[in-house]
């Protein structure tokens, strides 16, 4: 599914994602893509891919057996500042990363009310930081909360 501008997906369930469930495209910094309710599983790579500018809201969502819940495009030919707001999401293992953002383009990720289930060793990474590129492969530069890009505290993440 591709969103070419502002759009909302309500209570959509993906049973077997494969690579990407939905991609946010478009060209306006004011556009938004809202995913409210629903869930996804069996995403070998990403559930949500953000290629255009703007803000993606992921709320009241469930995910399990996933690579990344959200990824700001790491190597799009045209790069933008992108924002993601993840609220009231339950992630169940197996899984690798909730969000991946490009700090060199000013991306932000705000995480609130996140529940991670079955990850006693805490291997699921809430927020990964990358140096995005316009060709080639992006470079991972770190992970974890900060006051600029990965906007959350450990109090925003509950483990069950």
Buried (B, 14 or more C-beta within 10 A) or exposed (E): EEBEBBBEBEEBEBEEBEEBBBBBBBEEEEBBBBBBBBBBBEBEBBBBBBBBBBBBBBBBBBBBBBBBBBBBBBBBEEBBBBBBBBBBBBBBBEBBBBBBBBBBBEBBBBBBBBBBBBBEEEEBBBBBBBBBBEEEEBEBEEBEBEEEBBBBEEEBBEEE
